[in-house]
Amino acid sequence: MQERQEHVLVVCTIVDARSGATEETDDMKQLMHLRIAIFGLQKAGWSVAPALYQEMGRIHDRIMAPVREARCNAARVGDMTRSRQIAGNQWLYDKQREGETPPLGG
């Protein structure tokens, strides 16, 4: 049991260390930690409280709300470029034009 707790602690530490380099929100960090906790409890044979699943669902809905809105707008407008701008992914295309990342598909 002690070994599993140490493993979960190491995984959470790795997640925290990696999330500093990316542009993740607090909601994304909470979602990752909840998923790790739920997975760890299930693997240990413990039951998971329904409140953890509900909280994970609420956080997931908050994260996915802008994506759903962008998809809705894209379907309405029929333009995926506009959808990407709404979703905040325009930076990828700016970086490609500057030559910092390879173009998509190649």
C-alpha positions as CSV (number, residue, x, y, z in Angstrom):
1,M,0.0,0.0,0.0
2,Q,2.8,2.4,0.9
3,E,4.4,1.7,-2.5
4,R,1.2,2.7,-4.3
5,Q,0.9,5.9,-2.4
6,E,4.5,6.8,-3.2
7,H,3.8,6.0,-6.9
8,V,0.7,8.3,-6.9
9,L,2.7,11.0,-5.2
10,V,5.5,10.7,-7.9
11,V,2.9,10.8,-10.7
12,C,1.3,13.9,-9.2
13,T,4.7,15.6,-8.8
14,I,5.5,14.8,-12.5
15,V,2.2,16.2,-13.6
16,D,2.8,19.4,-11.6
17,A,6.4,19.7,-13.0
18,R,5.2,19.3,-16.5
19,S,2.2,21.6,-16.2
20,G,4.6,24.5,-15.5
21,A,6.0,24.3,-19.0
22,T,2.6,24.2,-20.7
23,E,-0.3,26.7,-20.7
24,E,-2.7,24.7,-18.6
25,T,-5.4,26.2,-16.5
26,D,-6.1,25.3,-12.9
27,D,-9.2,23.4,-14.1
28,M,-7.0,21.2,-16.3
29,K,-4.7,20.5,-13.4
30,Q,-7.6,19.7,-11.1
31,L,-9.1,17.4,-13.8
32,M,-5.7,15.5,-14.2
33,H,-5.3,15.1,-10.4
34,L,-8.9,13.9,-10.0
35,R,-8.4,11.3,-12.8
36,I,-5.1,10.2,-11.3
37,A,-6.8,9.8,-7.9
38,I,-9.8,7.9,-9.2
39,F,-7.6,5.6,-11.3
40,G,-5.4,5.0,-8.2
41,L,-8.3,4.2,-6.0
42,Q,-9.8,1.8,-8.6
43,K,-6.5,0.0,-9.1
44,A,-6.1,-0.4,-5.3
45,G,-9.6,-2.0,-5.2
46,W,-11.2,0.9,-3.3
47,S,-14.6,2.3,-4.2
48,V,-14.7,5.8,-5.6
49,A,-17.1,8.3,-4.1
50,P,-19.7,9.5,-6.5
51,A,-18.8,13.1,-5.6
52,L,-15.4,12.7,-7.2
53,Y,-17.1,11.7,-10.5
54,Q,-19.5,14.6,-10.3
55,E,-16.7,17.1,-9.6
56,M,-14.7,15.7,-12.5
57,G,-17.8,16.1,-14.7
58,R,-18.3,19.7,-13.7
59,I,-14.6,20.5,-14.3
60,H,-14.7,18.7,-17.7
61,D,-17.8,20.7,-18.7
62,R,-16.1,24.0,-17.8
63,I,-13.1,23.1,-19.9
64,M,-15.1,21.9,-22.9
65,A,-17.6,24.8,-22.9
66,P,-15.5,27.0,-25.2
67,V,-14.9,24.0,-27.5
68,R,-18.6,23.3,-27.8
69,E,-19.3,27.0,-28.5
70,A,-16.6,27.0,-31.2
71,R,-18.0,23.9,-32.8
72,C,-21.5,25.4,-32.7
73,N,-20.3,28.6,-34.3
74,A,-18.3,26.6,-36.9
75,A,-21.4,24.6,-37.8
76,R,-23.4,27.8,-38.0
77,V,-20.9,29.7,-40.1
78,G,-19.5,26.7,-41.9
79,D,-15.9,27.9,-41.5
80,M,-13.4,25.9,-39.5
81,T,-10.8,28.7,-39.6
82,R,-13.2,30.9,-37.6
83,S,-13.8,28.0,-35.2
84,R,-10.0,27.8,-34.5
85,Q,-9.8,31.5,-33.9
86,I,-12.7,31.3,-31.4
87,A,-11.1,28.4,-29.6
88,G,-8.0,30.4,-29.1
89,N,-5.7,28.2,-31.3
90,Q,-4.7,30.9,-33.7
91,W,-1.2,31.0,-32.1
92,L,-0.4,27.7,-33.9
93,Y,-0.9,29.3,-37.3
94,D,1.0,32.4,-36.4
95,K,4.0,30.3,-35.2
96,Q,3.9,28.3,-38.5
97,R,4.0,31.5,-40.5
98,E,7.0,32.7,-38.5
99,G,8.7,29.3,-39.2
100,E,8.9,28.2,-35.6
101,T,7.0,24.9,-36.2
102,P,6.6,22.7,-39.2
103,P,3.4,23.0,-41.2
104,L,0.6,20.6,-40.6
105,G,0.9,17.3,-42.4
106,G,4.5,17.6,-43.1
